[in-house]
Structures are given as C-alpha cells and as structure tokens.
Amino acid sequence: MRGRAFGESDKIVTFLTRDLGKITGIAKGAKRSKRRFVNVLEPFTAVDVTLRIRPHSDLAFINACVLAEVYYSFTKDLEKFGYASYVLELTDRLIRGQEAGAETYDLVRDVFRFLDRCRPEPGILRAFELHLLRQTGYEPVLHECQACGAAYREAGRLFVQPLHGGVRCGSCVGESRAHEASADTIARLIDFQESVFDEADSSQFALSPRNADEARTLVRSFFASSLTKPLASERLLDDL
Ligand SMILES: [Zn+2]
C-alpha cells in the first residue's frame, strides 16, 4: 500500500495481505541492499512476503519479498495511476488493522487487473466502492424504497439517505439528510453492485458526465463519516 524510508537504510512498508489484513513491517537494509528487495516494496505490486510477526509490536520484520504480479500500465498512464491510487488510498482509509479479509484483497487485486487491462472509466471506482461497502457490512439498498417497498422505477422522486442505508421515495424521505437521485443513475449503481471485474470491459463502467457526478455524490455519501479528510488521489483525479 505504501512505504517510507526509515533511518539510513531501512524501509517501513504497509501491506494489504490476503491472510492477515493490513500489516506494517520493517525491511532492514532495504535501502542499502538492493539485492534483497529489488522493486518489491513499491505500491501497486503484488508480492509473496515472508514476515515475522512480533508478539508485542505492531511492526513485523520483513524477511523476504518476492514479486508476484506487477501492473505495469499504472506507471505509464497517469490516469490509471490516479485510479489505482484512489483504490489503495480509500482501502487504506477504511480498513483498520487485521479487519480486512481475503475478499478485500481479492477485490483490490481484481480492480487492479481490470485497470491494467482496460481503459479507466469513473464507474469502476463507484463499483469498487459499492463492493467495499458490501464487504464492510454497509451495502446500500437501492432497488426499492426502504420504507414502503416501492420499486425505484415506480417511486416517483427518489432520494439516497445514508443514515438509512439506501433509497427512499419522495413520500417516505422525511427530514434527515438526503441526496436526490435519478432513476437512471440508480439503475447503473445496481448494475455496479453486481459487476464481476474479471469478466468486465470498460463500456460497463462508462457514465455520462451528469450520471458520473451524481453517482459519485450518492455513493460517496455512504463514506462521509470515514472521509472527513479529502483523499490526495482524488485531487489528482480532479486535476486530470
Ligand atoms: Zn417509500
């Protein structure tokens, strides 16, 4: 996920692992000995890492690290780099310690493989966010009003209400904070909830500029409490 130099010769690196959640380790001599850790302690790199977990410390020892998968296009294409950075940064912000499971690891890997293979479209980030919400137990209910059960297509005015975890119709929306939503954007978000990244192509995540803005506001409203500080990668994407 990220790394930084530590002292003269060491490096501290945070990994998203498949089996142990998010783990931070120290690679002794990583800056001095190019031989032991060649290009393996960089973001967007999948590695097989051998760690020694220390019982009374948050910092593991990184004993060895072997390259497993590299997403080369991220370093050549600034837009892909921005998208991939967003995926990592949001995951890093939302996942604490060992609460990430294998499914989070697989999700990030599948989105990276998709981005490496396909043209980036804003919808891929919304799809990623919706899958992440499902994994953390906050999947929004979008297909019907959560109060009266009216199908979103027949509900008239539609609102997304983060507090209630999904969509409400105009009659049921009440007083708490809500974002008005169009049925066509909600339809795309429902598609994204079902998306399978390794079979997808870019066209499945394409959105008109209006739908893209709306989709971002709607999905991001579910993360609001976790995102009090803006993401650096989002500023990059806005600039692009
Ligand atoms: Zn209703």
Boltz pocket constraint, residues with backbone or C-beta under 6 A from the ligand:
constraints:
  - pocket:
      binder: B
      contacts: [[A, 145], [A, 146], [A, 147], [A, 148], [A, 149], [A, 150], [A, 168], [A, 169], [A, 170], [A, 171], [A, 172]]
      max_distance: 6.0
